[in-house]
Amino acid sequence: MRADRLTKPKKSNALSDYLTVLAMDKNNDTAHQGVERIVSLYVTKARKATEARQFERANDHLRQARFVLDAMKLRRWPQATYGPLFTEYRETDSLLAAAR
């Protein structure tokens, strides 16, 4: 994640690595936390971009956060994990919409 390769390039990114680990061990806490961290990082980037009035950049970050959230939902992550991240995403999306 240090190189900011969270979801790109395809097959050579943090999300891909974490999902590969989870395919082998669905209870791997480190991989679960890594995926959650990716969502949080994108949401944080979106908030900062919104504050800087860089709305397209904010929207791009939110799209990436949503992509990861959808991957989590497809893999049937527990609502206790998925729910708060989705709430954080929605709040940031609303903030962006209000700022435009």
Secondary structure as a PSIPRED ss2 file (coil, helix, strand):
# PSIPRED VFORMAT (PSIPRED V4.0)

   1 M C   1.000  0.000  0.000
   2 R C   1.000  0.000  0.000
   3 A C   1.000  0.000  0.000
   4 D C   1.000  0.000  0.000
   5 R C   1.000  0.000  0.000
   6 L C   1.000  0.000  0.000
   7 T C   1.000  0.000  0.000
   8 K C   1.000  0.000  0.000
   9 P C   1.000  0.000  0.000
  10 K C   1.000  0.000  0.000
  11 K C   1.000  0.000  0.000
  12 S C   1.000  0.000  0.000
  13 N C   1.000  0.000  0.000
  14 A H   0.000  1.000  0.000
  15 L H   0.000  1.000  0.000
  16 S H   0.000  1.000  0.000
  17 D H   0.000  1.000  0.000
  18 Y H   0.000  1.000  0.000
  19 L H   0.000  1.000  0.000
  20 T H   0.000  1.000  0.000
  21 V H   0.000  1.000  0.000
  22 L H   0.000  1.000  0.000
  23 A H   0.000  1.000  0.000
  24 M H   0.000  1.000  0.000
  25 D C   1.000  0.000  0.000
  26 K C   1.000  0.000  0.000
  27 N C   1.000  0.000  0.000
  28 N C   1.000  0.000  0.000
  29 D H   0.000  1.000  0.000
  30 T H   0.000  1.000  0.000
  31 A H   0.000  1.000  0.000
  32 H H   0.000  1.000  0.000
  33 Q H   0.000  1.000  0.000
  34 G H   0.000  1.000  0.000
  35 V H   0.000  1.000  0.000
  36 E H   0.000  1.000  0.000
  37 R H   0.000  1.000  0.000
  38 I H   0.000  1.000  0.000
  39 V H   0.000  1.000  0.000
  40 S H   0.000  1.000  0.000
  41 L H   0.000  1.000  0.000
  42 Y H   0.000  1.000  0.000
  43 V H   0.000  1.000  0.000
  44 T H   0.000  1.000  0.000
  45 K H   0.000  1.000  0.000
  46 A H   0.000  1.000  0.000
  47 R H   0.000  1.000  0.000
  48 K H   0.000  1.000  0.000
  49 A H   0.000  1.000  0.000
  50 T H   0.000  1.000  0.000
  51 E H   0.000  1.000  0.000
  52 A C   1.000  0.000  0.000
  53 R C   1.000  0.000  0.000
  54 Q C   1.000  0.000  0.000
  55 F H   0.000  1.000  0.000
  56 E H   0.000  1.000  0.000
  57 R H   0.000  1.000  0.000
  58 A H   0.000  1.000  0.000
  59 N H   0.000  1.000  0.000
  60 D H   0.000  1.000  0.000
  61 H H   0.000  1.000  0.000
  62 L H   0.000  1.000  0.000
  63 R H   0.000  1.000  0.000
  64 Q H   0.000  1.000  0.000
  65 A H   0.000  1.000  0.000
  66 R H   0.000  1.000  0.000
  67 F H   0.000  1.000  0.000
  68 V H   0.000  1.000  0.000
  69 L H   0.000  1.000  0.000
  70 D H   0.000  1.000  0.000
  71 A H   0.000  1.000  0.000
  72 M H   0.000  1.000  0.000
  73 K H   0.000  1.000  0.000
  74 L H   0.000  1.000  0.000
  75 R C   1.000  0.000  0.000
  76 R C   1.000  0.000  0.000
  77 W C   1.000  0.000  0.000
  78 P C   1.000  0.000  0.000
  79 Q H   0.000  1.000  0.000
  80 A H   0.000  1.000  0.000
  81 T H   0.000  1.000  0.000
  82 Y H   0.000  1.000  0.000
  83 G H   0.000  1.000  0.000
  84 P H   0.000  1.000  0.000
  85 L H   0.000  1.000  0.000
  86 F H   0.000  1.000  0.000
  87 T H   0.000  1.000  0.000
  88 E H   0.000  1.000  0.000
  89 Y H   0.000  1.000  0.000
  90 R H   0.000  1.000  0.000
  91 E H   0.000  1.000  0.000
  92 T H   0.000  1.000  0.000
  93 D H   0.000  1.000  0.000
  94 S H   0.000  1.000  0.000
  95 L H   0.000  1.000  0.000
  96 L H   0.000  1.000  0.000
  97 A H   0.000  1.000  0.000
  98 A H   0.000  1.000  0.000
  99 A H   0.000  1.000  0.000
 100 R C   1.000  0.000  0.000
